[in-house]
C-alpha cells in the first residue's frame, strides 16, 4: 500500500471510530442509571436531599437546577464523568459522577451557586423508586 493510501486508510479509520463514539452519545457512564426518585446523603454528615431524576444528565448541574448551562467535558469514562459548566450570571461548577451500579453513585460537586455562594460537597446517591405522581389538578 502506498503512503497516500495509508493516510487515507488512517483517516477513514479515525472517521469511523469518531462516528461510533458520537452514536454512543456523551456520558456513557450515566446512560444506564435508573430514572426516578434518588436519595442523596452528604458524605461527612450534613443534610441529604431527595430528587426526581427523569434524566441523569441533570445530575451534572446538581446545584444549578433549571435550564442547561454551557458544558465542557473534562473526562468521560465508562464508570465516571467529570464536567465543568458555566451558567453565566447563575454561577458555575464542576461535577464528577462515579457510577458504582445503576442504582448507586457518588457525586462530587463544587462551584458558585445561583445565589453567589461557594459550594463544595460530596454525596452518596441511591435510587429510591419511581418519582411521585404529580398532584391532581385543583377542582
N, C-alpha and C positions, 0 to 999 in steps of 0.2 A: 504494500500500500504506500503510495507517495505521501510526501509531507503534507501537501494540501488536503488530501483525503483524510489524513489523520486528524487535522484540525477540524474538518467538517464533521467527522465522526465524533470527536470530543465535544463539539458544540451541540450536536444533536443529543448526545447522552446527557449533557448538563440541562438542556431544554426539557427533555423528557422527565428527568428527575425533579426539576422545578415544578413541572405540571402535576406530578404525583403529589408533591408536598402541598401545592395550592389546593388540590382536590380534597386532601385530608382536612384542610382548614387549620387556622391557627389554634393554639392552646389545646392540643390533643389531650393533655392531662385532664382537662375539665370536661371533655366530651362524654365520659362515662359516669359523671357524678349524678347521683339521684336528684331528681327535681321534686321540690315540695318544701315542707317546713324543716328548718335546720335550727339546732340549738348551738349557740356559741358561748363557751366559757373562757373567760380571760385567764391566761396562764399566769400563775403567780398571784391569784386572787383577784378581787375586783368584780365588777358587775359582769354578768353574762347578758345575752340577748337572744331573742328568737326572731327569725326572719323567714318569710316565704321566699323561696328561691326558684322561680319558674325558669330562669336561665342562669346557669353557673357563671357566665361571663360577667354578670352583675357583681359577683364577689370581688372582682378586681378593684372596683370602686366602693369598697365596703363602707368607708366613712364619707362617701360623696354620692348619696342617692340622687336620683334624677336623671337628666339626660346624659348620654355618654360623653366623655371627655376625650381629648386627644391622647392617644396611647403610643408608647414606644416600648417595644418588646426587648427586654434585656436578655431573657433566657426562656426558651420554650422546649422543655424536655418531656419525655414520656410520663414522668411522675411528678413534675413540678413546673411552675411557670412564674417568672418574675416580670412585672410590668411597671413602668413608670408612666404616670399620667398627669396631665395639666388641664385643669378646669377653668382657666382664666381667672376671673375675679372670685370664683367659688373655691379657690385653693388648688392644691396638688397633692400627689402622693406617690408612694412606691409600695407595691404589694407583691408578696411571694406566697403562692398557694402550693402546698405539698400534699399530694393525694396519697393517703395510706390505703384506702379502698373506696369503692363508690359511695359509701355512706360515712366516711370519716376523712377529715382534712386537718391540716394545720395552716392557719392564715396569719401571716406576719405583715403588718402594715404600719406605715409612718408617713407623715407629711403635715400639711396645714389644712385644718378643717374649713368648711364653708364660713364658719364664724370667725376665722382668722386665728384659731388656737392650734398650737402644735399637738400632734398625737404620735404615739409610738406604742403599739400594743401587739400582742400575740394571742391568738385564740385557738382552742381546740374546737372544731366543728363536727357535729354529729347529726346525721339525718334523723328526723323525729316523726316522719309520716307525711301524709298529704296536707296541703295548705287548707286552712279553714275555709269553708264556702263563704261567699260574700253574704252580708246580711240581706234580708228580704227588703224590697223597696217599701218606703212608707206608704201607708194607705190614705 
